[in-house]
Amino acid sequence: MTKVFEALSFPCGKTMTNRLMLAPLTNTQSEVDGRLSGEEIHWLSMRAKGGFGLTMTAAAHVNPLGQGFAGQLGIFSDKHLPGLSKLADKIKSQGSLAVVQLHHAGFRAPREVTGDIPVAPSPSEKFGARGLSHGEVQSLIEDFIRGAERAKQAGFDGVEIHGAHSYIICQFLSAEFNRRTDEYGGSLKNRSKVLFDIISGIRKRCGVGFLLGVRLSPERHGILLEEAVDTAKALFAAQEIDFLDISAWDVFKEPVEPALQGRSLLSYFTTLDRGDVRLGAAGKVYMPEDIQYCFEQGLDFALLGRAGILHHNYPQLLRDNANFVPNRTPVSREYLLAEGLSEKFLDYINGMWPDFIKEPEL
């Protein structure tokens, strides 16, 4: 497990002290207006103190219309800066890199949350969404860039652009959801223009020393694996980002497309020439041997989700004992409260993963 605790440098000049990132985890702990709550600051700063080399926030929406769920962190207004600044300072004071994930839900923004009709690259009767005008697409790009500028102003080391999980950038990448006929639709190059314009804008206005990553879905969510690979190739060729985060859901799986099976899903990305861009993945990385598998597959870092929920100090525990065995679910509410989660977060977990929390016996 020695590689886990090797430092990892990025092209921008930033360095992780180890190769474990806290995955961006929805936790519904922010205030109604998107400001960080003390509960969310506590949850994240505990992970930084627990030894994660990089601590990433949950998805932060860059426009009020892009809010994907109640209790979501916002980064669309200067009113968010005081809380973001406090969080960045707490994370960095523990020696962890501080990163905000930038997000817009697109047609996954519930009308009951935003109070308005969802927007998408193209109209969608299925999702009750209207298509963005040409000018609104350019405004969307600006929203992401301004979100990055706010993150930098607040003291964060960098940002990750959420281009996965059927959210708006993923929608633009998908031929299923993007049926535009302007320069933002049609070929994969055109469908990825929004993503690349955001990247170039952030790099231009936040500088070469600002850490910049992208999260992609490798399949499903309207994405074909071959096109996801082509997008990754283009990102690696451009050399404008510092890292690519593959949201695999399961790092051990094969592709869903039968014709592409016979090798691991990850191998389609780890075998690419990525230059200096670092590559990581998330998805059922839980046991120490799972982390080792990630490195054996050729990844530079691993993202921990549920493992980071259950153990705020997972990296420290692993560093102290290579044979460390993480706790398994279900666990009690009391245990999770002691690990820095709030009642709001526990309610969210209970709704998403009913087998996660052990209810007291009557």
C-alpha positions in Angstrom: 0.0 0.0 0.0 3.0 2.3 -0.2 1.8 4.0 -3.4 -1.3 5.3 -1.5 0.9 7.5 0.5 3.1 8.8 -2.2 2.6 12.5 -3.0 0.8 13.2 -6.3 1.6 16.4 -8.2 -0.6 18.1 -10.8 0.4 20.1 -13.8 -0.9 23.3 -12.1 1.8 22.8 -9.4 -0.5 21.7 -6.6 0.4 18.5 -4.8 -1.7 15.9 -2.9 0.1 14.5 0.1 -1.5 11.1 -0.7 -3.6 9.5 -3.4 -7.0 9.4 -1.7 -9.7 11.9 -2.6 -12.9 12.4 -0.8 -15.6 11.8 -3.5 -18.1 14.7 -3.9 -21.0 13.4 -1.8 -24.5 14.8 -1.8 -25.4 15.6 1.8 -28.3 18.1 1.8 -26.8 20.0 4.7 -26.6 23.5 3.1 -29.0 26.4 3.9 -32.1 27.1 1.8 -30.3 29.8 -0.1 -27.2 27.7 -0.8 -25.0 29.0 1.9 -22.8 26.5 3.7 -24.1 25.4 7.1 -22.0 24.8 10.1 -23.0 21.1 9.8 -21.6 20.8 6.3 -18.4 22.7 7.2 -17.9 20.3 10.2 -18.5 17.2 8.0 -16.0 18.2 5.4 -13.3 19.6 7.6 -13.4 16.3 9.6 -12.4 14.4 6.4 -9.6 16.8 5.8 -8.4 16.4 9.3 -8.7 12.6 8.8 -6.1 12.6 6.2 -7.7 12.8 2.8 -5.2 14.3 0.3 -8.0 16.2 -1.4 -11.3 17.1 0.1 -14.1 17.9 -2.4 -17.4 19.5 -1.7 -20.7 18.1 -2.8 -22.0 19.5 -6.1 -22.4 23.3 -5.9 -24.9 24.7 -8.3 -23.7 27.7 -10.4 -27.2 29.1 -11.2 -30.4 29.0 -9.1 -32.2 27.2 -12.0 -29.5 24.5 -11.8 -30.3 23.4 -8.3 -30.7 19.6 -8.3 -32.0 19.0 -4.7 -33.1 20.7 -1.5 -30.2 21.6 0.8 -27.7 21.9 -2.0 -24.6 24.0 -1.8 -24.6 27.1 -4.0 -21.8 29.1 -5.7 -23.8 31.4 -7.9 -23.7 34.5 -5.6 -21.2 36.4 -3.6 -23.4 35.8 -0.6 -21.9 32.3 -0.6 -18.3 33.5 -0.2 -18.1 33.8 3.6 -19.0 30.2 4.2 -16.9 29.0 1.3 -13.9 31.0 2.6 -14.3 29.5 6.1 -14.5 25.9 4.6 -11.5 26.4 2.3 -9.4 27.7 5.3 -10.4 24.7 7.5 -9.7 22.1 4.8 -6.3 23.6 3.8 -5.2 24.1 7.4 -5.2 20.3 7.7 -2.9 19.9 4.7 -5.6 18.7 2.3 -6.3 20.3 -1.1 -9.7 22.1 -1.1 -11.9 21.7 -4.2 -15.4 22.7 -5.1 -17.4 20.6 -7.6 -19.3 22.9 -10.0 -22.7 21.7 -11.1 -25.9 22.5 -13.0 -28.7 19.9 -12.9 -30.3 20.8 -16.2 -33.5 18.8 -16.7 -32.8 17.1 -13.4 -33.5 20.3 -11.5 -36.9 19.7 -9.8 -39.5 22.4 -10.5 -40.7 22.1 -6.9 -37.1 23.1 -5.8 -36.3 25.8 -8.3 -39.8 27.2 -8.8 -39.2 27.3 -12.6 -39.2 25.1 -15.6 -36.1 22.9 -16.0 -33.7 23.8 -18.8 -31.8 21.4 -21.1 -29.7 21.5 -24.3 -32.9 20.6 -26.2 -36.6 20.5 -25.2 -37.6 17.3 -23.4 -41.2 16.3 -23.0 -40.2 13.4 -20.8 -38.5 15.7 -18.3 -40.7 18.7 -18.8 -37.7 20.8 -19.8 -37.3 23.6 -22.3 -34.3 24.0 -24.5 -31.8 26.7 -23.9 -31.4 29.5 -26.4 -28.0 30.2 -28.0 -27.5 33.1 -25.6 -28.5 31.0 -22.6 -25.9 28.4 -23.5 -23.3 31.2 -23.5 -24.6 32.4 -20.1 -24.4 28.8 -18.8 -20.7 28.7 -19.8 -20.2 32.0 -18.0 -22.0 30.7 -14.9 -19.5 27.8 -14.5 -16.5 30.2 -15.1 -17.9 32.6 -12.5 -18.4 29.7 -10.1 -14.7 28.8 -10.5 -13.7 32.5 -9.9 -15.7 32.5 -6.7 -14.1 29.3 -5.5 -10.7 30.8 -6.1 -11.7 34.1 -4.4 -12.8 32.0 -1.4 -9.4 30.4 -1.2 -10.0 27.0 -2.7 -7.2 25.2 -4.5 -9.4 24.4 -7.5 -12.7 23.1 -8.9 -14.0 20.0 -10.6 -16.5 20.4 -13.4 -19.4 17.9 -13.0 -19.9 16.4 -16.4 -21.5 13.2 -15.3 -24.8 11.6 -14.1 -27.2 13.2 -16.6 -26.6 16.7 -15.3 -26.4 19.5 -17.8 -22.9 19.0 -19.2 -23.5 15.3 -19.5 -26.8 16.2 -21.3 -24.8 18.3 -23.8 -22.4 15.4 -24.4 -25.2 13.0 -25.1 -26.6 12.6 -28.6 -29.8 11.2 -26.9 -30.5 14.4 -25.0 -28.7 17.0 -27.2 -30.4 17.5 -30.5 -29.3 21.1 -31.2 -28.5 22.2 -34.7 -26.1 25.1 -33.8 -22.4 24.8 -32.9 -23.3 23.1 -29.5 -25.0 20.1 -31.2 -24.5 17.4 -33.8 -21.0 15.9 -33.8 -19.3 14.9 -30.5 -16.9 17.8 -31.0 -19.8 20.2 -31.1 -21.6 18.5 -28.2 -18.5 18.8 -26.1 -17.9 22.5 -27.0 -19.7 23.7 -23.8 -17.4 21.6 -21.6 -14.2 22.7 -23.5 -15.3 26.4 -23.5 -15.9 26.2 -19.7 -12.4 24.7 -19.2 -10.7 27.3 -21.4 -12.6 30.1 -19.7 -11.6 28.9 -16.2 -8.0 28.4 -17.2 -7.9 31.9 -18.7 -9.5 33.7 -15.8 -8.3 31.6 -12.8 -4.7 31.0 -14.1 -2.5 28.1 -14.7 -1.9 27.5 -11.0 -5.5 26.8 -10.3 -6.4 23.1 -9.9 -8.9 22.0 -12.6 -10.6 18.6 -12.9 -13.5 17.1 -14.8 -15.9 14.3 -13.8 -17.3 12.1 -16.6 -19.7 9.2 -16.8 -18.1 6.5 -18.9 -21.5 4.9 -19.9 -25.2 5.1 -19.3 -26.8 8.5 -18.7 -27.2 8.9 -22.5 -23.4 8.3 -22.9 -21.8 5.7 -25.1 -18.5 4.3 -23.9 -16.8 4.9 -27.2 -17.8 8.6 -27.1 -16.8 8.9 -23.5 -13.3 7.5 -24.4 -13.1 10.0 -27.3 -14.0 12.8 -24.9 -11.3 11.7 -22.5 -8.8 11.5 -25.4 -9.7 15.1 -26.3 -9.2 16.2 -22.7 -5.9 14.5 -22.5 -4.8 16.0 -25.8 -5.7 19.5 -24.8 -3.7 19.3 -21.6 -5.8 22.1 -20.0 -7.0 20.1 -17.0 -5.2 18.6 -14.1 -7.2 15.5 -13.5 -10.0 13.4 -14.9 -12.4 11.7 -12.5 -14.3 8.7 -13.9 -17.5 8.0 -12.1 -17.7 4.3 -12.8 -20.2 3.3 -10.0 -18.2 0.1 -9.9 -14.5 0.1 -10.7 -14.4 -3.7 -11.1 -17.1 -3.9 -13.8 -17.0 -4.5 -17.5 -18.8 -2.2 -19.9 -22.6 -2.6 -20.3 -22.3 -2.8 -24.1 -21.9 -6.5 -25.0 -19.6 -5.8 -27.9 -17.1 -4.0 -25.6 -17.0 -6.6 -22.9 -14.1 -8.9 -22.2 -12.0 -6.3 -20.5 -12.6 -3.9 -17.6 -14.4 -0.6 -18.0 -11.5 1.2 -16.4 -9.0 -0.2 -19.0 -10.6 1.8 -21.7 -9.3 4.9 -20.0 -6.1 3.8 -18.2 -4.6 2.7 -21.5 -5.0 6.1 -23.1 -2.0 8.5 -23.5 -2.9 11.1 -20.9 0.3 13.2 -20.8 0.5 14.9 -17.5 -3.2 14.8 -16.7 -3.9 12.6 -13.6 -6.6 9.9 -13.8 -8.8 8.6 -11.0 -12.1 6.8 -10.5 -14.9 6.3 -8.0 -17.2 3.3 -7.5 -17.2 0.7 -4.8 -13.7 1.5 -3.7 -14.0 0.4 -0.1 -11.4 -2.1 1.2 -7.7 -1.5 1.1 -7.4 -4.1 -1.6 -9.9 -2.1 -3.7 -7.6 0.8 -3.5 -4.7 -1.4 -4.5 -6.7 -2.7 -7.4 -7.2 0.9 -8.7 -3.4 1.4 -8.8 -2.8 -1.9 -10.4 -5.3 -0.9 -13.1 -3.2 2.2 -13.8 -5.0 4.9 -11.9 -3.2 7.8 -10.3 -5.6 8.3 -7.4 -8.8 6.8 -6.0 -12.0 8.5 -4.8 -13.7 7.2 -1.7 -17.4 7.7 -1.1 -19.2 5.4 1.4 -15.8 4.6 3.0 -15.3 8.3 3.7 -18.8 8.5 5.2 -18.1 5.6 7.6 -14.6 6.7 8.5 -13.7 10.3 8.6 -10.1 9.3 9.1 -9.9 6.4 6.7 -6.5 7.5 5.3 -5.0 7.8 8.8 -6.4 4.4 9.8 -4.9 2.8 6.6 -1.6 4.5 7.1 -1.3 3.2 10.6 -2.4 -0.4 9.7 -2.1 -1.9 6.2 -4.5 -4.6 7.4 -7.2 -2.1 8.4 -10.7 -3.5 7.9 -13.3 -0.8 7.5 -16.6 -1.0 9.2 -19.5 -2.5 7.2 -23.1 -1.2 7.0 -25.5 -1.1 8.6 -24.3 1.2 11.4 -26.2 3.1 14.0 -27.3 6.8 13.7 -25.2 7.4 16.8 -22.1 6.1 15.1 -22.6 8.3 12.0 -23.3 11.4 14.2 -19.9 10.7 15.9 -18.4 10.6 12.4 -19.5 14.2 11.7 -22.8 13.7 9.9 -25.9 15.7 10.8 -29.5 14.6 11.2 -30.2 16.1 7.7 -27.4 14.0 6.2 -28.7 10.9 7.9 -32.2 11.4 6.6 -30.9 11.8 3.1 -28.8 8.6 3.5 -31.8 6.7 4.9 -33.8 7.7 1.8 -31.1 6.8 -0.7 -29.7 3.6 0.9 -32.2 2.1 3.3 -29.7 -0.6 4.4 -27.0 1.9 5.5 -28.4 2.8 8.9 -29.3 0.3 11.5 -32.6 1.3 13.2 -32.9 0.6 16.9 -34.8 -2.4 18.0 -38.2 -1.8 19.5 
